[in-house]
Amino acid sequence: MAIPVGGGRSCLAKKHIASTPCSKFHVAAAAARVDAREAAFNATLTLMASQTSRIDVLVATIGGFQGSMDSITSTVNAASSTMRVDNEREMSEMRVQNSAQMAAQNAAVTAALTSMNASIAAAVAVARAAGSPTIYVQWGRKSCTAPGGRSVTKHFDGFAWGTRHDYSGGAANVLCLKNEGRPRVGSSPNDYSDIIVPLRKEYSQYTGVSALTQRNGYIIPCSRCECEAP
């Protein structure tokens, strides 16, 4: 905007720029504007420096968090590795223990069968000496045998039955019951409510045993036999 000076002429007239007071006024105003812009620029630089400092602090804080997370992750991984090793060792010990228990149980069953068959042989010998036929149970097989080549007749074959190990009552001795060739009839599809159940062998994946011992869930057969008198 031009400011009139003396006689209404504008101080912006080219011939008066260097000699009138108006030119000095514009120089001062321009200098003031430059100073104001410089001050604003310096304030902006100061604000930017402050923001940069805050960003540096945040970066340092995040770096600290990352270090803590790395430490926690390392601790968790170490604990998981230790637990895995302990679990594998315990499972191995349990497998060895179970194998030993199953081997002992199967050895007991085999010994019982051997003892029963020895009793059968003794009973047959006594009957032979008395001159009368002997009726006996052949445990562990569905066929009948007799000492000394005597004639033997099979009445029936079936399976060994007895009371569950954790039940009270039932049969006092092992029974040889005839195989009817059909499913058992009862109110439950399992044997939880039965007083006597088929006797069977169990196998727990141990090594160094015979093929017969390794038969898991093998139900023990039997047969009712009659041996002729000598």
Secondary structure per residue as TSV (DSSP state, phi and psi in degrees):
chain	resnum	aa	ss	phi	psi
A	1	M	-	360.0	131.6
A	2	A	-	-84.3	141.2
A	3	I	-	-108.4	119.6
A	4	P	E	-64.0	137.1
A	5	V	E	-136.3	128.0
A	6	G	T	43.9	109.3
A	7	G	T	75.9	11.6
A	8	G	T	79.2	5.4
A	9	R	E	-79.8	146.6
A	10	S	E	-77.7	139.8
A	11	C	T	-73.5	-2.6
A	12	L	T	-87.0	-3.8
A	13	A	S	-58.9	136.9
A	14	K	G	-59.2	-35.1
A	15	K	G	-77.0	-11.6
A	16	H	G	-107.6	-1.8
A	17	I	T	-59.8	-42.5
A	18	A	T	-85.0	-14.9
A	19	S	T	-113.8	-17.7
A	20	T	S	-89.3	158.2
A	21	P	H	-64.2	-22.5
A	22	C	H	-62.3	-35.3
A	23	S	H	-65.3	-35.9
A	24	K	H	-67.1	-35.6
A	25	F	H	-64.4	-43.4
A	26	H	H	-67.7	-36.4
A	27	V	H	-63.3	-43.2
A	28	A	H	-65.0	-41.3
A	29	A	H	-65.1	-40.5
A	30	A	H	-64.9	-40.8
A	31	A	H	-62.9	-40.5
A	32	A	H	-62.7	-40.0
A	33	R	H	-66.0	-39.4
A	34	V	H	-63.0	-42.9
A	35	D	H	-62.3	-40.2
A	36	A	H	-65.2	-43.4
A	37	R	H	-65.1	-38.0
A	38	E	H	-64.5	-41.2
A	39	A	H	-63.9	-41.6
A	40	A	H	-63.9	-39.9
A	41	F	H	-64.2	-42.6
A	42	N	H	-63.9	-37.6
A	43	A	H	-64.4	-39.2
A	44	T	H	-64.0	-41.8
A	45	L	H	-61.5	-42.0
A	46	T	H	-62.2	-43.0
A	47	L	H	-63.7	-42.1
A	48	M	H	-62.9	-39.9
A	49	A	H	-62.7	-40.2
A	50	S	H	-63.6	-43.9
A	51	Q	H	-65.4	-37.6
A	52	T	H	-62.9	-40.3
A	53	S	H	-62.5	-42.6
A	54	R	H	-64.1	-40.0
A	55	I	H	-62.6	-40.7
A	56	D	H	-61.0	-40.7
A	57	V	H	-63.7	-44.0
A	58	L	H	-62.8	-41.7
A	59	V	H	-61.9	-42.4
A	60	A	H	-63.7	-41.3
A	61	T	H	-63.3	-44.4
A	62	I	H	-62.5	-39.0
A	63	G	H	-61.2	-38.6
A	64	G	H	-65.1	-41.2
A	65	F	H	-62.1	-41.3
A	66	Q	H	-62.9	-41.4
A	67	G	H	-61.8	-41.2
A	68	S	H	-63.8	-43.1
A	69	M	H	-63.4	-39.7
A	70	D	H	-61.7	-40.4
A	71	S	H	-66.0	-43.0
A	72	I	H	-63.8	-43.9
A	73	T	H	-60.5	-42.2
A	74	S	H	-62.6	-41.7
A	75	T	H	-64.4	-43.2
A	76	V	H	-63.8	-43.1
A	77	N	H	-62.6	-41.1
A	78	A	H	-64.2	-42.4
A	79	A	H	-64.7	-40.5
A	80	S	H	-64.1	-41.1
A	81	S	H	-63.2	-42.5
A	82	T	H	-63.8	-43.2
A	83	M	H	-64.1	-38.9
A	84	R	H	-63.8	-43.6
A	85	V	H	-63.6	-43.4
A	86	D	H	-63.2	-42.7
A	87	N	H	-64.0	-42.3
A	88	E	H	-64.2	-38.4
A	89	R	H	-66.5	-42.8
A	90	E	H	-64.3	-41.1
A	91	M	H	-64.0	-39.6
A	92	S	H	-63.5	-42.4
A	93	E	H	-64.9	-38.4
A	94	M	H	-66.1	-39.4
A	95	R	H	-63.2	-42.2
A	96	V	H	-63.7	-43.9
A	97	Q	H	-63.7	-45.3
A	98	N	H	-64.0	-39.1
A	99	S	H	-61.9	-42.5
A	100	A	H	-64.6	-41.3
A	101	Q	H	-64.6	-44.6
A	102	M	H	-65.9	-37.2
A	103	A	H	-62.8	-41.4
A	104	A	H	-65.7	-40.7
A	105	Q	H	-64.8	-44.9
A	106	N	H	-65.4	-35.9
A	107	A	H	-64.0	-37.9
A	108	A	H	-66.1	-40.7
A	109	V	H	-63.7	-43.9
A	110	T	H	-61.8	-42.2
A	111	A	H	-63.9	-39.2
A	112	A	H	-64.8	-42.7
A	113	L	H	-62.7	-41.7
A	114	T	H	-62.1	-42.5
A	115	S	H	-64.7	-41.4
A	116	M	H	-61.9	-45.6
A	117	N	H	-65.4	-34.0
A	118	A	H	-64.5	-39.4
A	119	S	H	-63.8	-38.1
A	120	I	H	-62.1	-46.9
A	121	A	H	-60.0	-40.3
A	122	A	H	-65.1	-40.8
A	123	A	H	-65.0	-40.2
A	124	V	H	-63.2	-40.7
A	125	A	H	-63.7	-41.2
A	126	V	H	-65.0	-44.5
A	127	A	H	-62.8	-39.3
A	128	R	H	-62.2	-43.8
A	129	A	H	-63.0	-32.1
A	130	A	H	-82.3	-11.4
A	131	G	T	77.0	24.1
A	132	S	S	-127.6	153.1
A	133	P	-	-65.9	152.3
A	134	T	E	-117.8	131.5
A	135	I	E	-104.2	127.0
A	136	Y	E	-146.4	171.9
A	137	V	E	-110.3	127.9
A	138	Q	E	-95.0	110.8
A	139	W	E	-89.9	142.3
A	140	G	T	88.3	2.8
A	141	R	-	-156.1	160.7
A	142	K	S	-97.8	2.7
A	143	S	S	-114.5	167.6
A	144	C	-	-111.6	140.7
A	145	T	-	-129.5	156.7
A	146	A	-	-141.5	143.3
A	147	P	G	-67.0	150.8
A	148	G	G	68.6	18.8
A	149	G	G	70.7	19.3
A	150	R	-	-66.4	151.6
A	151	S	-	-70.1	136.1
A	152	V	E	-133.7	141.8
A	153	T	E	-119.0	133.4
A	154	K	E	-93.4	123.6
A	155	H	E	-76.8	-46.5
A	156	F	E	-166.8	165.1
A	157	D	E	-120.1	157.9
A	158	G	E	-167.0	-143.9
A	159	F	E	-135.9	155.5
A	160	A	E	-76.3	132.9
A	161	W	E	-123.9	147.5
A	162	G	E	-163.9	-176.4
A	163	T	E	-86.4	142.8
A	164	R	-	-59.4	151.4
A	165	H	T	-65.6	-23.9
A	166	D	T	-108.7	16.5
A	167	Y	-	-108.6	152.6
A	168	S	-	-107.1	151.9
A	169	G	S	86.7	-167.6
A	170	G	S	86.6	-155.5
A	171	A	-	-79.6	138.2
A	172	A	S	-75.6	-32.3
A	173	N	S	-121.7	167.4
A	174	V	-	-71.6	136.3
A	175	L	E	-113.0	144.4
A	176	C	E	-103.7	107.0
A	177	L	E	-106.4	142.3
A	178	K	E	-64.6	140.4
A	179	N	-	-82.2	111.7
A	180	E	-	-81.7	-7.5
A	181	G	S	74.9	22.4
A	182	R	S	-146.0	161.2
A	183	P	-	-63.6	151.1
A	184	R	-	-66.7	146.6
A	185	V	-	-105.3	132.2
A	186	G	-	-171.2	178.5
A	187	S	S	-84.5	-13.1
A	188	S	S	-122.5	140.1
A	189	P	S	-69.7	-17.5
A	190	N	S	-105.1	-173.0
A	191	D	S	-104.9	22.2
A	192	Y	T	-66.4	-29.6
A	193	S	T	-99.2	-0.2
A	194	D	-	-82.2	143.4
A	195	I	S	-80.8	-38.4
A	196	I	E	-120.7	148.8
A	197	V	E	-138.4	160.0
A	198	P	E	-63.0	139.6
A	199	L	-	-87.9	136.5
A	200	R	E	-141.7	161.6
A	201	K	E	-96.7	149.4
A	202	E	-	-120.1	151.6
A	203	Y	-	-130.0	132.4
A	204	S	-	-119.5	35.5
A	205	Q	S	62.5	38.0
A	206	Y	-	-98.1	164.9
A	207	T	S	-112.4	172.2
A	208	G	S	77.5	27.4
A	209	V	-	-128.2	167.5
A	210	S	-	-74.1	166.3
A	211	A	T	-64.5	-34.6
A	212	L	T	-64.8	-40.5
A	213	T	T	-66.8	-29.7
A	214	Q	T	-79.0	-3.3
A	215	R	-	-76.9	107.3
A	216	N	T	-80.7	133.9
A	217	G	T	71.5	20.1
A	218	Y	E	-73.9	114.7
A	219	I	E	-79.0	129.9
A	220	I	-	-74.2	120.9
A	221	P	E	-82.4	170.0
A	222	C	E	-159.2	168.8
A	223	S	E	-149.2	145.9
A	224	R	E	-97.8	122.6
A	225	C	E	-126.0	158.1
A	226	E	E	-132.6	124.2
A	227	C	E	-105.6	135.0
A	228	E	-	-68.9	156.8
A	229	A	-	-71.5	150.1
A	230	P	-	-66.7	360.0
